[in-house]
């Protein structure tokens, strides 16, 4: 459930009608800010909110662009830009040694394992898979948008796959790591 909550602003943006993209961007911004406020009130650290903070910044910028010029060419590439932004956020989290999944995993993992190498390594692997998935999704969506089909069924399928595949990998990889750890 943590991943769905983390990506809720992106889901909101993706499911609202593309013809009203300025309102979709604003709704996603409101959801991102609400999630940050709710999670901070619940005691979450900023390390657990890397995606949410990046989401708020992205949707603030996108909403500003969309309201300033609803006919902006950015609209056609907004899905690709969304995935590219997620790839950058996830990639930077890896580069600075704070994989975004680490903060999410800490929400449901005992404190005594947080500093253990297998726990950290697992989150590096998972964050790497998400980063690659976001980058591949961004590239595919840019190609689709360039072909004039930005808000089409194929674009929607690519967006769904861009979240579903790394989510399935995450669940299966965590189960495999836990199984392996239990057999030692």
Secondary structure as GFF3:
##gff-version 3
##sequence-region A 1 184
A	DSSP	alpha_helix	2	6	.	.	.	ID=ss1
A	DSSP	alpha_helix	8	15	.	.	.	ID=ss2
A	DSSP	three_ten_helix	18	20	.	.	.	ID=ss3
A	DSSP	alpha_helix	21	41	.	.	.	ID=ss4
A	DSSP	three_ten_helix	46	48	.	.	.	ID=ss5
A	DSSP	alpha_helix	50	68	.	.	.	ID=ss6
A	DSSP	three_ten_helix	73	77	.	.	.	ID=ss7
A	DSSP	alpha_helix	78	95	.	.	.	ID=ss8
A	DSSP	alpha_helix	100	106	.	.	.	ID=ss9
A	DSSP	three_ten_helix	111	113	.	.	.	ID=ss10
A	DSSP	alpha_helix	117	146	.	.	.	ID=ss11
A	DSSP	alpha_helix	153	182	.	.	.	ID=ss12
###
